[in-house]
Amino acid sequence: MLRHIVMWTLKDEAEGADRATNVQRARELLLGCAAITPGILQFSVGTASPGMDCTADLVLDSTFTDAAALAAYQTHPTHVAIKPFMKAVVQSRHCMDFHVPDTNN
């Protein structure tokens, strides 16, 4: 299995909206990708909680069966379609992919 985690910090203003509005829009767009390809085992999107120290505004935590499933997700037209918005509103992005043991065996 392959874990794919992405964290974004958004600009204060972009695309005619403030950070909070763009965080919610980005969250909705990402959630629209939750089941676009086979091989997505887990897919969650979180936003920073008010009053808590956070290093990012938005996080995607997902698990795929393998690298091929992640590649299919990343190149799927629905995922590709959200990239222009994300690039326009994101100040910084951090990503990490790593293998995790299959606990079902």
N, C-alpha and C positions, 0 to 999 in steps of 0.2 A: 504494500500500500504506500501511497505517496501523499504526504501532507503538504498543503499549499496555503501559506499564510501571507497576507498582504496587509500592510498598515499605511494609511494615508493621513497626512495633515493637509487641510484645505486652506486656500487663501482666504483672507478676511472678506474680500468681495471678488466676484467673478461672474461672468455670464449674466450680469444685471441683477444678481442676488447676493445676499449676505451669506456668511459661512454656515449658519444654522440651516438656512433653506437649502443650500447646496449639499450639506451633509445628508439631509433627508431625501433629497432627489437622488443622490448617489446610492444611498441605501436601497431605495426602491428599484433602481436600475440593476443593482447587483442581485437583489432577491429575484428579479426576473430571469436570472441566469441559473437559478438553483437546480433545475432539472432539465437543462437543454440537451444534454448528451448522456448516453449510457456511461456507467463507470463512476458517477458521482455518488460517493457513499455517505458523505456528510457535508453540509453547506450551511454556514451561519454567518450572519453579518451583524456586527455590533457597533454601537456608537458610544462615544465617551459619556459617562454619567456625570451629571452636574455635581460639583462639590468634591469630586475625586481627582487626585492627581493622575493625569493621563499624558502619554507621550504622543498620542495620535487622536484624530477625530473619528476615525472609521477603521474597522478591521474586518477582513474576510478570513474566516477559518474554515478550510475545506479539506476533505480527504477524498482521494481518487484511488481506483483499483490499481492503477499503474501509470507510468509516464505517458503511454499512448492515450489513456483516458484524459489526462490533464492537457495534452496537446490538442485533442479533439475539442475540449472545452475552450481553450484559448483561441482557437481558430474558427469557432462556430460564429456564424453571422450575427447572432444576437449579442454575443460577447464583444465582437469586433465593433458593433454599432455603438456601444457605450463608451468606447475609448476616446473619441474626440471630446465628449463632455468631461470625462475624467481628467484628461490632459489639460483642459482649459481651467479647471477649478482646483487642481492639486498643486500644492506648494512643494511637498516632498512625499516620496513613496519608498517603502521598504518592503522587500519580499524575501521569503525563505521557503524553499522546497526541501523536504527531507523524507527519507524512507522511514516507515514505522512498521514494527512487526505486526503480522496478522494474528490477532489474539484468538481467532476462531480455530486455529490449528493446534 
